[in-house]
Amino acid sequence: MEETPLTALPLEAQVIEAIQTCYDPEIPVNIYELGLIYDLKVSPEGEVEIKMTLTTPHCPVAGSLPGEVQERVKAVPGVKDVKLELVWDPPWDMSKMSESAKLALGLL
């Protein structure tokens, strides 16, 4: 099967692909599958708004992970601006993880 080039995907799908390259260093699952992205809006003009959380407010990467997400999304061709808001409500818990993340962590 031939692989589709990333740029052939709709902009929102490309943004999700970029987010999926970001990992919490203590958990071997990307932050999208972990359920750390609470809201994602991508306008046709390339404006991206992200609401994300961390597994805990005391997460060791609290100072760096949101900036990493923002930079990776900004690097997606067609993205003009990224507004990222770090939120704590509702608090993250394991129910927010995808089925594949739960499987990868041996929780299923």
CORDAUR-V610235 format. One line per field, one symbol per residue. ss: DSSP state (2 for helix, 1 for strand, 0 for the rest). A space follows every 10 residues. Layout:
# CORDAUR-V610235
ss: ???
This chain:
# CORDAUR-V610235
ss: 0000022200 2222222220 0010000001 2222001111 1100001111 1100000000 0000222222 2222000000 1111110000 0002220022 22220000
